[in-house]
Amino acid sequence: MDHREHTRSTTVRHTVALPQEPTPLAPPGWTDWQLGLQREILRLITQKNSSIREEISDRVDEVLLRTTLEATGGNISQASHRLGISRPTLRSRLRQLKIATPNSPT
């Protein structure tokens, strides 16, 4: 009877998902929203040949204005004060972005 140990060879394979697009280097301390914005900018850069600055600016402004209006209960005076802009400037930007407010004409 042979008392030698028998060992079994097992191969383990791992599947690693590689990113679809290059992973950008981000400065230390960037938060999830900044990284998300960076990914969106990179996506737009690869899809468009034209300037993306205005599109990104409009998207950021829309989130900023809608959130501020919601936080102030739709009060234009409070929202403009919190944003550090005049009421006419806020109203103008809301019209440009087609953001309705409780007092805006329909």
For each residue, the residues with C-beta under 8 A, 3 or more apart:
1:
2:
3:
4:
5:
6:
7:
8:
9:
10:
11:
12:
13:
14:
15:
16:
17:
18:
19: 22 23
20:
21: 39 42 43 46
22: 19 42
23: 19
24: 38 39 42
25:
26: 30 34 35 38
27: 30
28:
29:
30: 26 27 34 35 38
31: 34 35
32: 35 36
33: 36 37
34: 26 30 31 37 38
35: 26 30 31 32 38 39
36: 32 33 39 40
37: 33 34 40 41 56 60
38: 24 26 30 34 35 41 42
39: 21 24 35 36 42 43
40: 36 37 43 44 56 59
41: 37 38 44 45 52 56
42: 21 22 24 38 39 45 46
43: 21 39 40 46 47
44: 40 41 47 48 52 55 56
45: 41 42 48 52
46: 21 42 43
47: 43 44
48: 44 45 52
49:
50:
51: 54
52: 41 44 45 48 55 56
53: 56 57
54: 51 57 58
55: 44 52 58 59
56: 37 40 41 44 52 53 59 60
57: 53 54 60 61
58: 54 55 61 62 97
59: 40 55 56 62 63
60: 37 56 57 63 64
61: 57 58 64 65 93 97
62: 58 59 65 66 97 99
63: 59 60 66 67
64: 60 61 67 68 83
65: 61 62 68 69 79 83 90 93 94 97 99
66: 62 63 69 70 99
67: 63 64 70 71
68: 64 65 71 72 79 82 83
69: 65 66 72 74 76 79 99 101
70: 66 67 73 74
71: 67 68 79 82
72: 68 69 75 78 79 82
73: 70 78
74: 69 70 79 101 102 103
75: 72 78 79
76: 69 79 80 87 90 91 101 103
77: 80 81 87
78: 72 73 75 81 82
79: 65 68 69 71 72 74 75 76 82 83 90
80: 76 77 83 85 86 87 89 90
81: 77 78 84
82: 68 71 72 78 79
83: 64 65 68 79 80 90
84: 81
85: 80 89 90 93
86: 80 89 90
87: 76 77 80 90 91
88: 91 92
89: 80 85 86 92 93
90: 65 76 79 80 83 85 86 87 93 94
91: 76 87 88 94 95
92: 88 89 95 96
93: 61 65 85 89 90 96 97
94: 65 90 91 97 99 100 101 104
95: 91 92 98 104
96: 92 93
97: 58 61 62 65 93 94
98: 95
99: 62 65 66 69 94
100: 94 104 106
101: 69 74 76 94 104
102: 74
103: 74 76
104: 94 95 100 101
105:
106: 100
